[in-house]
Amino acid sequence: MKTDEKYTVTRKPLQQTEVLPAETRLNKDGTLFIDFGKAAFGTLLVPVKAQGHEEKLIVHLGEQVTENGRLERSPKGTIRYIRIEQDILPDQKFTRIVIPHDKRNTGPAAIMMPEDIGEVFPFRYAEIEAADEIDVSQIRQFFVHYPFDDSSSSFECSSEILNEVWNLCKYSIKATTFCGAYVDGDRERIPYEGDAYINQLGHYCVDSEYTLARYTHEYLIQYPTWPTEWILHSVMIAWADYMYTGETISLETFYDDLCAKTLIDLAGKDGLISTESELCTRDVEERVHLHHSKYIFDHGIRDLVDWPPGSFTKGGQGERDNHEMRPINTVVNAFHCHVLSIMSDIAKVLGHIDDHTFFKNQAELVKASINAQLFDQSQGVYIDGEGSRHASLHSNMFMLAFGLVPGDRRKSVIDFVKSRGMACSVYGAHYLLEALYLNQEDQYALELMTSQCDRSWWNMIHIGSTMTLEAWDLKYKSNLDWNHAWGAAPANIIPRFILGVRPLKPGFRKILIKPQLGQLDNISGIVPTIRGPIAVSLKNSQSGERELRVVIPENTSARIEVKTCAPETKTILIDGIDAEGFHENGHLVFDEIKAGTHLLTYK
């Protein structure tokens, strides 16, 4: 650990929750099979059969079962299974299973478990050998997690698949907090900025908890990982922290670091950056602390686009949609442009006016350069980089997600994005869905989230996982795990876009409520915020009208946007009184709605 580490937040202690078995079954061979209903990181408490009767206890823990209902002891990929043989101490009434250390996830880059908690293992199922005399009612799973209020958020709609997807993703956010920082699953237990951003947004939307996200972010500023876009994500995480909490302390403390993590030092005359240019020196890497990291690669900063590449699947193309990796990379520069704009806002918030102007002008330069040099007029799409003729989903969805596509190009780019389907990873899916909702393509986004193909959240549930997977399926990543929060994008997409709740001003001083249902008949949910819960429900009434009910907490106001059946509609009922709004981006807008409960009725 560095002696000069900086943190502006103190983490809360981890909790241990006792979980009762959901199902038990004594097999003919005397092995007790136990299903706890959901996988969790923790350990097992087993009552001793009879004092002095046994000398050893043999326990099997794992995440998956076989077709005949037994614990899978040879799972593929890095789906977890372990056999533990443990001595029984004299006069011991209960045995807490001691999980052995795993070299893979306890290396120098991994987050270690606190000594008072001990090692944990992700498991839903357990089998105990020679268990015919064990009192099953006394068996417990100890579930280790960060403090979490299950009641602080909710979502329900007319799609049962989407309800199941929500529950999967919400639980994944809670269950993967087991070591007091956001990590990339059990295989490595290493924080990564791209993972952390999706985790952060999901955590904000399912619980009013902000300390874990900030701690992870500040850790990653000081111990970054190698992907270009991950370094850029640090600026995005910082801004999300500010918008959801309204606090500037982290921005102030790490301001110089955030400036460096825009990678402005790599900019050429046209503003575009390349990690393959002579500008990408060790000094630049030092400024972003890459060589201070615990997770050092000799190659330095490298572009990612999406993960994994094709090397994880025999004959596969990976999750980049055949993106052509060019020195001037469209995806990387879309990120760069986006974080320059954010950095301009951060500088303004902190009163660094010269920096605000500089970063704003640089963002405009990069946007102009991308649109002049990396757009193929004949195809109507963005190519993958300078000198490329290929257009991937990623080169286009990131441009849409970051609002960098001019209005006259938007239709052709959206059409291309929709033609590619889910040709991205579970990480890329976050940005694909965000791009669609930000461009009023809510029905297509809904179709992707409720799809029953193998590249879907339904598939994660269908194959038996209770946490989101690292990849869509083993065929797309042969070493995937079953406990990766970066696959839980709907945990933030559903509250932020289907319920439509997002902060317009820092700390939710002003709220956006913009429900986007697609073809859902009804939705209802609660979104936690630092100012209190926001409730949203929208349903079709028997008269054919839509009824939107919102609960806005005290000391804030809301901008409400609704989609009406008739584009010419300007007047609707708000709390039984005619109210006139204005049209913007296909929605009817009502601004400065005060705190309280309101009913909007319209067709």
C-alpha positions in Angstrom: 0.0 0.0 0.0 1.3 3.5 -0.9 1.9 5.7 2.1 0.5 8.7 0.3 -2.9 7.2 -0.6 -5.8 9.7 -0.5 -9.5 9.1 0.2 -12.3 11.5 0.9 -14.7 8.9 2.2 -14.7 6.2 4.9 -16.2 2.9 4.0 -18.8 1.2 6.2 -18.0 -2.3 7.7 -19.1 -5.3 5.7 -22.2 -7.1 6.9 -22.9 -10.8 7.3 -26.4 -11.9 6.7 -27.6 -15.4 7.7 -29.6 -17.1 4.9 -31.8 -20.1 5.5 -31.9 -23.0 2.9 -34.6 -22.7 0.3 -34.5 -26.4 -0.3 -32.8 -29.4 1.2 -32.6 -33.1 0.1 -30.9 -36.1 1.6 -29.6 -38.3 -1.3 -29.4 -42.1 -1.1 -25.6 -41.9 -0.7 -26.1 -39.9 2.6 -25.0 -36.6 1.0 -27.2 -33.6 2.0 -28.0 -31.3 -0.9 -28.8 -27.7 0.0 -30.1 -24.9 -2.3 -30.0 -21.4 -0.8 -32.1 -19.9 -3.6 -29.5 -17.5 -4.7 -25.7 -17.5 -5.0 -23.9 -15.3 -2.5 -20.3 -14.6 -1.4 -19.8 -16.1 2.0 -19.4 -19.3 3.8 -21.4 -22.1 5.4 -22.3 -22.8 9.1 -22.9 -26.5 9.8 -24.1 -28.1 13.0 -22.1 -31.0 14.3 -24.1 -34.3 14.3 -23.2 -35.5 17.7 -20.3 -34.4 20.0 -17.2 -36.5 19.6 -18.9 -38.5 16.7 -17.0 -37.1 13.8 -13.5 -36.0 13.1 -13.8 -34.4 9.6 -16.5 -32.6 7.7 -16.5 -32.8 3.8 -18.4 -30.0 2.1 -18.8 -29.1 -1.5 -19.8 -25.5 -2.5 -20.7 -24.3 -6.0 -22.8 -22.1 -8.3 -24.2 -24.7 -10.7 -26.1 -27.9 -10.6 -26.2 -30.9 -13.1 -29.2 -32.0 -15.0 -30.0 -34.6 -12.4 -30.0 -32.0 -9.6 -26.6 -32.6 -8.0 -23.9 -30.0 -7.5 -21.8 -29.6 -10.6 -18.3 -30.5 -9.6 -16.6 -29.9 -13.0 -18.1 -26.6 -14.2 -16.8 -24.9 -17.3 -15.1 -21.6 -17.5 -14.5 -20.1 -14.1 -18.0 -21.0 -12.7 -17.1 -21.8 -9.1 -16.9 -25.1 -7.3 -14.8 -26.1 -4.3 -14.4 -29.2 -2.1 -13.4 -28.5 1.5 -12.3 -31.1 4.1 -12.4 -29.6 7.6 -11.5 -31.0 11.0 -14.1 -30.9 13.7 -12.8 -29.6 17.0 -13.6 -31.3 20.3 -16.9 -30.2 21.9 -17.7 -28.1 18.8 -21.4 -27.6 18.3 -21.2 -25.6 15.0 -18.6 -25.6 12.3 -18.0 -22.5 10.2 -16.4 -23.6 7.0 -13.1 -22.0 6.4 -12.6 -21.0 2.7 -9.0 -21.4 1.5 -7.2 -18.6 -0.3 -7.2 -18.7 -4.1 -3.9 -17.6 -5.7 -5.7 -16.2 -8.7 -7.9 -13.7 -6.7 -5.5 -12.8 -3.9 -2.6 -11.4 -5.9 -1.1 -7.9 -5.6 -3.8 -6.3 -7.7 -6.7 -8.0 -5.9 -8.8 -6.5 -3.1 -8.3 -8.5 0.0 -11.0 -9.6 2.4 -10.9 -8.0 5.9 -9.3 -10.2 8.5 -12.4 -10.1 10.7 -14.6 -11.5 7.9 -12.2 -14.0 6.4 -12.2 -15.6 2.9 -15.4 -16.0 1.1 -16.7 -18.1 -1.9 -19.6 -17.6 -4.3 -22.1 -20.4 -4.0 -25.8 -21.1 -4.2 -25.6 -24.9 -3.6 -23.9 -27.0 -1.0 -23.5 -30.7 -0.5 -22.4 -32.2 2.8 -21.1 -35.8 2.9 -22.3 -38.3 5.6 -25.0 -35.9 6.7 -27.8 -38.2 7.7 -27.7 -37.1 11.3 -27.2 -33.4 10.7 -30.0 -31.0 12.0 -30.9 -29.4 8.7 -32.8 -26.6 10.4 -29.5 -25.2 11.8 -27.6 -24.9 8.5 -27.0 -21.3 7.4 -25.3 -19.5 4.6 -23.3 -16.5 5.8 -23.8 -13.9 3.0 -21.1 -11.1 3.1 -22.0 -7.8 1.5 -21.8 -4.0 1.9 -24.7 -2.5 3.9 -27.7 -2.6 1.6 -31.4 -1.5 1.9 -33.4 -3.9 -0.2 -36.6 -1.8 0.2 -35.1 1.5 -1.1 -35.8 0.7 -4.7 -38.4 -1.3 -6.7 -39.6 -1.9 -10.2 -42.6 -3.8 -11.7 -44.1 -3.7 -15.2 -46.3 -5.6 -17.6 -43.4 -7.7 -18.9 -42.6 -10.7 -16.6 -39.2 -11.1 -18.4 -38.2 -7.5 -17.6 -39.3 -8.0 -14.0 -37.0 -11.0 -13.8 -34.2 -9.1 -15.5 -34.6 -6.2 -12.9 -34.5 -8.6 -10.0 -31.4 -10.4 -11.4 -29.5 -7.1 -11.9 -30.5 -5.5 -8.6 -29.4 -8.5 -6.7 -26.1 -8.6 -8.6 -25.3 -5.1 -7.4 -25.8 -6.1 -3.8 -24.1 -9.5 -4.0 -20.9 -8.3 -5.6 -20.1 -5.8 -2.9 -18.6 -8.6 -0.8 -15.0 -7.2 -0.5 -15.8 -3.5 0.1 -15.0 -2.3 -3.4 -16.3 -2.8 -6.9 -14.4 -5.7 -8.4 -14.6 -7.7 -11.6 -16.0 -10.9 -10.2 -14.5 -13.7 -8.2 -11.8 -14.8 -10.7 -9.6 -11.8 -10.2 -11.3 -9.5 -7.6 -9.6 -6.5 -9.3 -11.3 -3.1 -9.7 -11.5 -1.8 -13.2 -12.8 1.6 -14.2 -15.2 0.5 -16.9 -16.7 -2.1 -14.6 -16.9 0.4 -11.8 -18.8 3.0 -13.8 -21.6 0.5 -14.6 -21.5 -0.8 -11.1 -21.7 2.8 -9.7 -24.8 3.8 -11.7 -26.5 0.6 -10.9 -25.8 1.0 -7.1 -27.1 4.6 -7.1 -30.3 3.4 -8.7 -31.0 0.5 -6.4 -29.9 1.9 -3.0 -29.1 5.4 -1.8 -25.5 4.5 -1.0 -22.6 6.5 -2.3 -19.5 5.7 -0.2 -18.6 2.4 -1.9 -18.6 4.0 -5.4 -16.5 6.9 -4.3 -14.0 4.8 -2.5 -13.6 2.5 -5.5 -13.2 5.5 -7.8 -10.6 7.1 -5.6 -8.7 3.8 -5.4 -8.7 3.5 -9.2 -7.5 7.1 -9.7 -4.4 6.0 -7.7 -4.2 2.4 -9.0 -5.5 2.6 -12.6 -5.8 -0.3 -15.1 -4.4 -0.3 -18.6 -7.2 0.2 -21.2 -7.4 3.7 -22.7 -11.1 4.0 -22.3 -10.9 2.8 -18.6 -8.6 5.7 -17.8 -11.0 8.1 -19.5 -13.9 6.5 -17.5 -12.3 8.0 -14.3 -13.6 11.4 -15.3 -17.1 10.0 -16.0 -17.2 8.3 -12.6 -16.2 11.6 -10.9 -19.0 13.5 -12.6 -21.6 10.8 -11.8 -20.5 11.0 -8.1 -21.0 14.8 -8.2 -24.4 14.7 -10.0 -25.8 12.1 -7.6 -24.4 13.5 -4.4 -23.9 17.2 -5.0 -20.6 17.1 -3.2 -17.4 18.6 -4.6 -14.8 17.3 -2.2 -13.6 14.4 -4.4 -13.5 16.7 -7.5 -11.4 19.2 -5.6 -9.0 16.6 -4.1 -8.3 14.8 -7.4 -8.7 17.7 -9.8 -5.2 17.5 -11.3 -5.5 13.7 -11.6 -8.8 14.1 -13.5 -7.3 16.6 -15.9 -4.5 14.1 -16.7 -7.0 11.3 -17.1 -8.7 13.1 -20.0 -5.5 12.0 -21.9 -5.2 15.6 -23.2 -1.4 15.0 -23.4 -2.0 12.7 -26.4 -3.9 15.2 -28.5 -2.6 16.1 -32.0 -3.3 19.3 -33.8 -6.8 18.1 -34.7 -7.5 17.2 -31.1 -7.7 13.4 -31.8 -5.6 11.1 -29.6 -3.7 7.9 -30.3 -2.0 5.6 -27.8 0.3 4.5 -30.7 1.8 8.0 -31.3 5.1 9.3 -30.0 3.1 11.4 -27.6 2.2 8.4 -25.5 5.3 8.4 -23.4 6.1 6.9 -20.0 5.8 10.4 -18.6 2.1 10.5 -19.8 1.6 7.1 -18.2 3.2 8.4 -15.0 0.8 11.3 -14.9 -2.2 9.0 -14.9 -0.4 6.8 -12.3 -0.3 3.8 -14.5 3.2 2.8 -13.3 2.1 3.2 -9.7 -0.6 0.6 -10.2 -0.6 -2.8 -8.6 -1.8 -4.1 -11.9 1.0 -3.4 -14.4 1.3 -4.5 -18.0 4.5 -4.0 -19.9 2.6 -2.7 -22.9 1.3 0.5 -21.1 -1.9 2.1 -22.2 -3.8 0.2 -24.9 -7.2 0.7 -26.6 -10.0 -1.8 -25.7 -13.2 -0.9 -27.6 -14.9 -4.0 -26.0 -14.1 -7.2 -24.3 -13.3 -10.0 -24.9 -11.6 -10.0 -28.3 -11.8 -13.2 -30.4 -9.0 -15.0 -28.6 -11.3 -16.4 -25.9 -13.5 -18.4 -28.3 -12.3 -20.9 -30.9 -12.9 -19.2 -34.3 -14.9 -16.4 -32.7 -14.6 -12.7 -33.4 -15.1 -11.6 -29.8 -17.3 -8.7 -28.8 -16.0 -5.9 -31.0 -18.3 -6.5 -34.0 -15.1 -6.9 -36.1 -14.0 -3.4 -35.1 -10.8 -2.5 -37.0 -8.2 -1.4 -34.4 -6.6 1.7 -36.0 -4.1 4.1 -34.3 -6.7 6.9 -34.5 -9.7 4.9 -33.0 -13.2 6.3 -33.3 -14.4 4.7 -30.1 -11.4 6.0 -28.1 -11.9 9.5 -29.5 -15.6 9.5 -28.8 -14.8 8.8 -25.2 -12.1 11.4 -25.2 -14.5 14.1 -26.6 -17.1 13.1 -24.0 -14.7 13.4 -21.0 -13.3 16.7 -22.3 -16.8 18.1 -22.1 -17.3 16.7 -18.6 -13.9 18.1 -17.6 -15.0 21.5 -18.8 -18.0 21.3 -16.5 -15.9 20.1 -13.6 -13.5 23.0 -14.0 -16.5 25.4 -14.1 -18.0 24.0 -10.9 -14.6 24.4 -9.1 -14.0 27.9 -10.5 -11.2 27.1 -12.8 -12.5 29.3 -15.6 -9.5 29.1 -17.9 -9.5 25.3 -17.7 -13.3 25.4 -18.4 -12.8 27.3 -21.6 -9.8 25.2 -22.7 -11.5 21.9 -22.2 -14.7 23.1 -23.8 -12.9 24.4 -26.9 -10.9 21.1 -27.1 -14.1 19.1 -26.9 -15.6 21.1 -29.8 -12.4 20.6 -31.8 -12.4 16.8 -31.3 -16.1 16.6 -32.1 -15.5 18.5 -35.4 -12.5 16.3 -36.2 -14.4 13.1 -35.7 -17.3 14.2 -37.8 -15.0 15.5 -40.5 -12.5 12.6 -40.7 -14.2 9.5 -39.3 -17.7 9.6 -41.0 -18.3 7.8 -44.3 -20.8 9.8 -46.2 -21.5 7.0 -48.7 -22.5 4.6 -46.0 -24.0 7.1 -43.6 -22.0 5.7 -40.7 -18.9 6.2 -38.6 -15.9 4.1 -39.6 -13.7 2.5 -37.0 -10.8 4.8 -37.3 -8.5 6.8 -39.6 -7.9 4.8 -42.8 -10.6 2.2 -42.1 -13.5 1.4 -44.3 -15.2 -0.8 -41.8 -18.0 0.4 -39.5 -18.7 -1.5 -36.3 -21.6 -1.2 -33.9 -19.3 0.3 -31.4 -18.0 3.2 -33.6 -21.6 4.3 -34.0 -23.3 3.5 -30.7 -20.7 5.4 -28.6 -21.1 8.4 -30.8 -24.8 8.3 -30.3 -24.5 7.7 -26.5 -22.3 10.7 -26.1 -24.5 13.0 -28.2 -21.8 13.6 -30.9 -23.9 12.8 -34.0 -25.3 15.8 -35.9 -29.0 15.8 -36.5 -28.8 15.2 -40.2 -26.8 12.0 -39.7 -28.7 10.6 -36.8 -31.2 8.5 -38.7 -28.7 6.6 -40.8 -26.5 6.0 -37.7 -29.5 4.8 -35.7 -30.6 2.6 -38.5 -27.2 1.0 -38.7 -27.0 0.5 -34.9 -30.4 -1.2 -35.0 -29.2 -3.5 -37.8 -26.4 -4.9 -35.7 -28.4 -6.3 -32.8 -26.6 -7.1 -29.6 -23.2 -7.3 -31.4 -21.4 -6.2 -28.2 -20.5 -7.5 -24.8 -22.5 -7.1 -21.6 -20.4 -4.0 -21.0 -21.1 -2.6 -24.4 -24.8 -3.3 -23.9 -24.9 -0.5 -21.3 -23.9 2.1 -23.9 -26.0 0.5 -26.6 -29.1 0.8 -24.5 -28.2 4.3 -23.4 -27.7 5.4 -27.0 -31.1 4.0 -27.9 -33.0 5.7 -25.1 -31.3 9.0 -25.6 -32.4 8.9 -29.2 -36.0 7.9 -28.5 -35.6 4.3 -29.6 -37.2 2.9 -26.5 -39.2 0.1 -28.1 -36.1 -1.4 -29.7 -34.2 -1.0 -26.5 -37.0 -2.8 -24.7 -36.8 -5.6 -27.2 -33.1 -6.1 -26.5 -33.6 -6.1 -22.7 -36.4 -8.7 -23.0 -34.9 -10.8 -25.7 -34.8 -14.6 -25.2 -31.8 -15.3 -27.5 -28.4 -16.4 -26.1 -27.2 -12.8 -26.0 -29.6 -11.7 -23.3 -30.2 -11.3 -19.6 -33.0 -13.9 -20.0 -30.3 -16.3 -21.0 -28.3 -15.6 -17.8 -31.4 -16.6 -15.8 -32.3 -19.5 -18.1 -28.9 -21.2 -17.6 -29.3 -21.0 -13.8 -27.3 -18.0 -12.6 -28.7 -15.6 -10.0 -26.1 -13.0 -10.6 -25.2 -11.4 -14.0 -22.6 -13.2 -16.1 -19.2 -11.8 -17.3 -20.3 -12.5 -20.9 -23.5 -13.5 -22.6 -22.6 -17.2 -22.7 -19.6 -19.6 -22.6 -19.5 -19.6 -26.3 -18.7 -15.9 -26.2 -16.1 -16.1 -23.4 -14.7 -19.5 -22.6 -13.4 -18.4 -19.1 -16.5 -16.4 -18.0 -17.7 -16.2 -14.4 -21.2 -16.1 -13.0 -20.8 -13.1 -10.7 -19.8 -10.0 -12.7 -21.6 -6.7 -11.9 -20.5 -5.1 -15.2 -23.2 -7.3 -16.8 -25.9 -5.7 -14.7 -26.6 -2.6 -17.0 -30.5 -2.9 -16.6 -30.0 -2.1 -12.9 -29.4 1.5 -14.0 -31.0 1.6 -17.5 -34.5 0.6 -16.1 -34.6 3.4 -13.4 -32.9 6.0 -15.5 -34.7 5.5 -18.8 -37.9 3.3 -18.4 -38.9 5.0 -15.2 -36.9 8.0 -16.5 -35.4 9.4 -13.3 -32.1 11.2 -13.6 -30.5 14.2 -11.9 -30.6 17.5 -13.9 -28.8 19.4 -11.2 -26.1 18.1 -8.8 -27.5 16.2 -5.8 -30.9 16.0 -7.4 -31.6 19.7 -6.8 -33.6 19.3 -10.0 -34.9 16.0 -11.3 -35.8 14.7 -14.8 -38.7 12.3 -15.0 -39.1 11.1 -18.5 -40.7 7.6 -18.7 -40.0 5.6 -21.9 -42.2 2.6 -22.0 -41.9 1.3 -25.6 -44.9 -1.1 -25.8 -45.1 -1.8 -22.1 -48.7 -1.4 -20.8 -47.6 -0.2 -17.3 -44.7 0.5 -15.1 -44.2 1.4 -11.5 -41.1 1.8 -9.3 -39.2 3.7 -6.7 -35.8 5.3 -7.4 -33.7 6.3 -4.3 -31.9 9.6 -4.3 -29.9 11.6 -1.8 -33.0 13.8 -1.2 -35.4 10.9 -0.8 -37.2 8.3 -2.9 -38.9 9.3 -6.2 -41.9 7.2 -7.1 -43.1 6.8 -10.7 -46.1 4.8 -12.0 -47.6 5.0 -15.5 -50.5 3.0 -16.7 -53.3 3.0 -19.3 -56.7 3.7 -17.9 -59.9 2.1 -19.1 -60.8 5.3 -21.0 -57.7 5.1 -23.1 -55.9 7.8 -21.2 -52.5 7.4 -19.6 -52.1 8.2 -16.0 -48.6 9.2 -14.7 -48.3 9.5 -11.0 -45.1 10.9 -9.5 -43.9 11.5 -6.0 -41.2 14.2 -5.8 -39.3 14.6 -2.5 -39.0 17.9 -0.6 -36.4 20.6 -1.5 -36.3 19.8 -5.2 -38.3 20.2 -8.3 -38.8 18.2 -11.5 -38.9 18.5 -15.2 -41.5 16.0 -16.5 -41.5 14.8 -20.1 -44.3 12.6 -21.5 -44.9 11.1 -24.9 -48.4 11.8 -26.1 -50.4 10.0 -28.9 -51.1 13.2 -30.7 -48.0 15.3 -31.6 -50.1 18.5 -31.6 -51.2 18.1 -28.0 -50.0 20.9 -25.7 -52.4 20.7 -22.8 -52.9 17.9 -20.3 -54.3 17.6 -16.9 -52.0 17.9 -13.9 -53.8 17.2 -10.6 -57.1 17.8 -12.4 -56.1 21.3 -13.8 -55.3 22.1 -17.4 -51.5 22.7 -17.9 -49.8 23.7 -21.0 -46.3 22.4 -21.9 -43.9 22.7 -24.8 -42.6 20.2 -27.3 -39.0 19.0 -27.3 -37.5 15.9 -29.0 -40.9 14.2 -29.4 -42.0 14.8 -25.8 -44.3 17.2 -24.1 -42.4 19.0 -21.4 -43.6 20.5 -18.1 -40.9 22.3 -16.1 -40.5 23.3 -12.4 -43.0 20.8 -11.0 -42.9 21.2 -7.3 -42.4 18.6 -4.6 -45.3 16.4 -3.7 -47.6 13.8 -5.3 -48.9 14.7 -8.8 -51.1 13.0 -11.3 -50.7 13.7 -15.0 -53.5 12.5 -17.2 -53.2 12.6 -21.0 -53.7 10.6 -24.2 
